[in-house]
């Protein structure tokens, strides 16, 4: 069906590039794909904080539902299938770091991070209309920057001056 509104907020993460283009913005957004794997919690409490293997670029983090391993990122877009070999080849190294780790995977998945060359998100009106507000491209900082971005978007929707200057985050900074 059809939905009508006075304003539109475009905040579709890794899927924002093509939609922003429909509203007059050429955004060089790419997708960082990050791999995740879950393991059961070891019988003995052997890990009480995240640990990093900087040499092989992976992290082991204790969580309520088990131990999460996250690994390197790749630039492969939204349409290429996942290559879980990337994270599975790290399991023996994770077992060396944490011998009590049950190396049978519980779950494995791939996440998408919307990333821009200057590492800053796009926040503000589209170049074509101040009725369309962009809020995307936070890369690895989406969870942390989400509340601040939401406050800025609220101010823009209500036509109030945002509490910080938006020129570093403008959509047309790449042209």
N, C-alpha and C positions, 0 to 999 in steps of 0.2 A: 504494500500500500504506500500511500504518500504521507509524509510527516512534514509539517511546516513549523518553522521556528524563527524567532527574531535573530538568533545567533547560532553559529555552529562551532563547536570546539573539536578540532581534529587532533586526536591523541591516540593514534593507532600503532604506536611502537614501530617495530620493524616493517610494518605494512604502510607506513606513512608517506613514503617517497612518491608513489604513483598518485595517491590521492592529493597530496600537496601540489603536484603538477597540474591537476585539474583546476586548482585555484590560483594558478599563475606563479608558482614557485619551482624553480629548478634547484632541488636540494640534492647534494652529493651524499646522500645517506647510504650506508652499506650495512650489512648484517654480520655482526660477530656471532658466530655460533659456538656455544659452550656446552661441553659434555658433562653429564652428571651420572653417578652410579651410587646406589644404596646397598649397604651390607647390614646384616643383623648386628645388633650390639653384642660385643664379646661378653662372655660370662663374667669375667673380671673387669671391673671398671679400669680401663687402661688408658683412656684419653679423656681429658676434662677441658680441653680447649682446642681450637683449630691449630693444625700444624702444617707447615708448608715445606714441600720438597722443591727448593728453588732451582736445583739443577735440572730436574725433569718437569718442572712447572705443573705441579698438582698440589691439591690441598685435601687433607682429611679433616672432617669436622664432626664432632659428636652432636647428635640430635636426639630428640625423644624417640624417634622411630628407627634409629640405627646410626651407622656411620656413613656420612656422605663423602664421596670423593668427587672433586671437580677438577677438570683438566684444562689444557690449553684451549685457546679459541682459534677458530679458522674463519676466514672470509670466504664464504661459499654461497651466499645469497639465501633466498627463501625456497627455492625450488629443487635444489640438488638434495638427494637423499642423504641421510646421516651415514657416517662411517664410524661405527662403534668400535672398530679396531683401535682407533686412536686412544680411547680410554681403557679398553680391555688389556692392551699391552702394558699398562701401568700397574695392573693388579699385583704381579710378583714384587714390584718395587714397594708397593704399599704394604705388602706382607712383611717385607724386610724392615720397614719403619715401625710397623705395629704387628708383631708376631701373633698376637691373639686375634687378629682380624680373621673372621670367617670369610674366605675369599669367594664364596658363592654369591653372585650378584642377586639382589632382591629385585632391583629395578634399574633400568638404564634409560636415559632420555637426553634430548637435545633441546637447549633453550636458545632463543634469538634475542640479541641485544642490538637496538638501533644506534648506530655509531656514525659520527661525523668527523671529518678530517681535523677540525680544530678542537675536538673533544667537548665542545659546548652544545647544549640542546638548542632547538629552535623554539622560541617562546615569543608570541606576539601575533599581531594581525597578519593575514596573508597580504601579499603585495597588491592583490586585486580588490580586496574588500575588507573593511574593518569589521564586517559582520561574521567573518570566518577567522577564528583564532587558532593558531598552531601551538601545540605543546607536545613535543616529541624529541627523540634523539638523545636521551639521557645516558645511553650506553650502560656502563657498570654502576652508575649512580642513580638509577631510577627510583629505587626504594628510599634512598636518603633525600633526594631532591623532590620527590613527589609532593609532599606537603607544601613546600615553598612554591612550587609551580602551581599548585592548586590555588593558593592565595593570590598569585599574580593573575591567573585566569579568572578567578572570581572578580577581581578589580576591573579587568578588561571587559568582562560581560556586563558588569554594573556601570561601566563607563566612568570608573574612578581612576585616578592616577596611581599606578602601581608603586609599591614602596621602594622599588629600586629601578635604576635606568635599564631599559630593555635593549638599547642599541647593540650590546655584544651578542644578543640572542636573535636578532632580526633575521627573517627568512632570506632577504636579498643580500646578505653579506658575502655570498659565494660568487656573485656575478660580476 
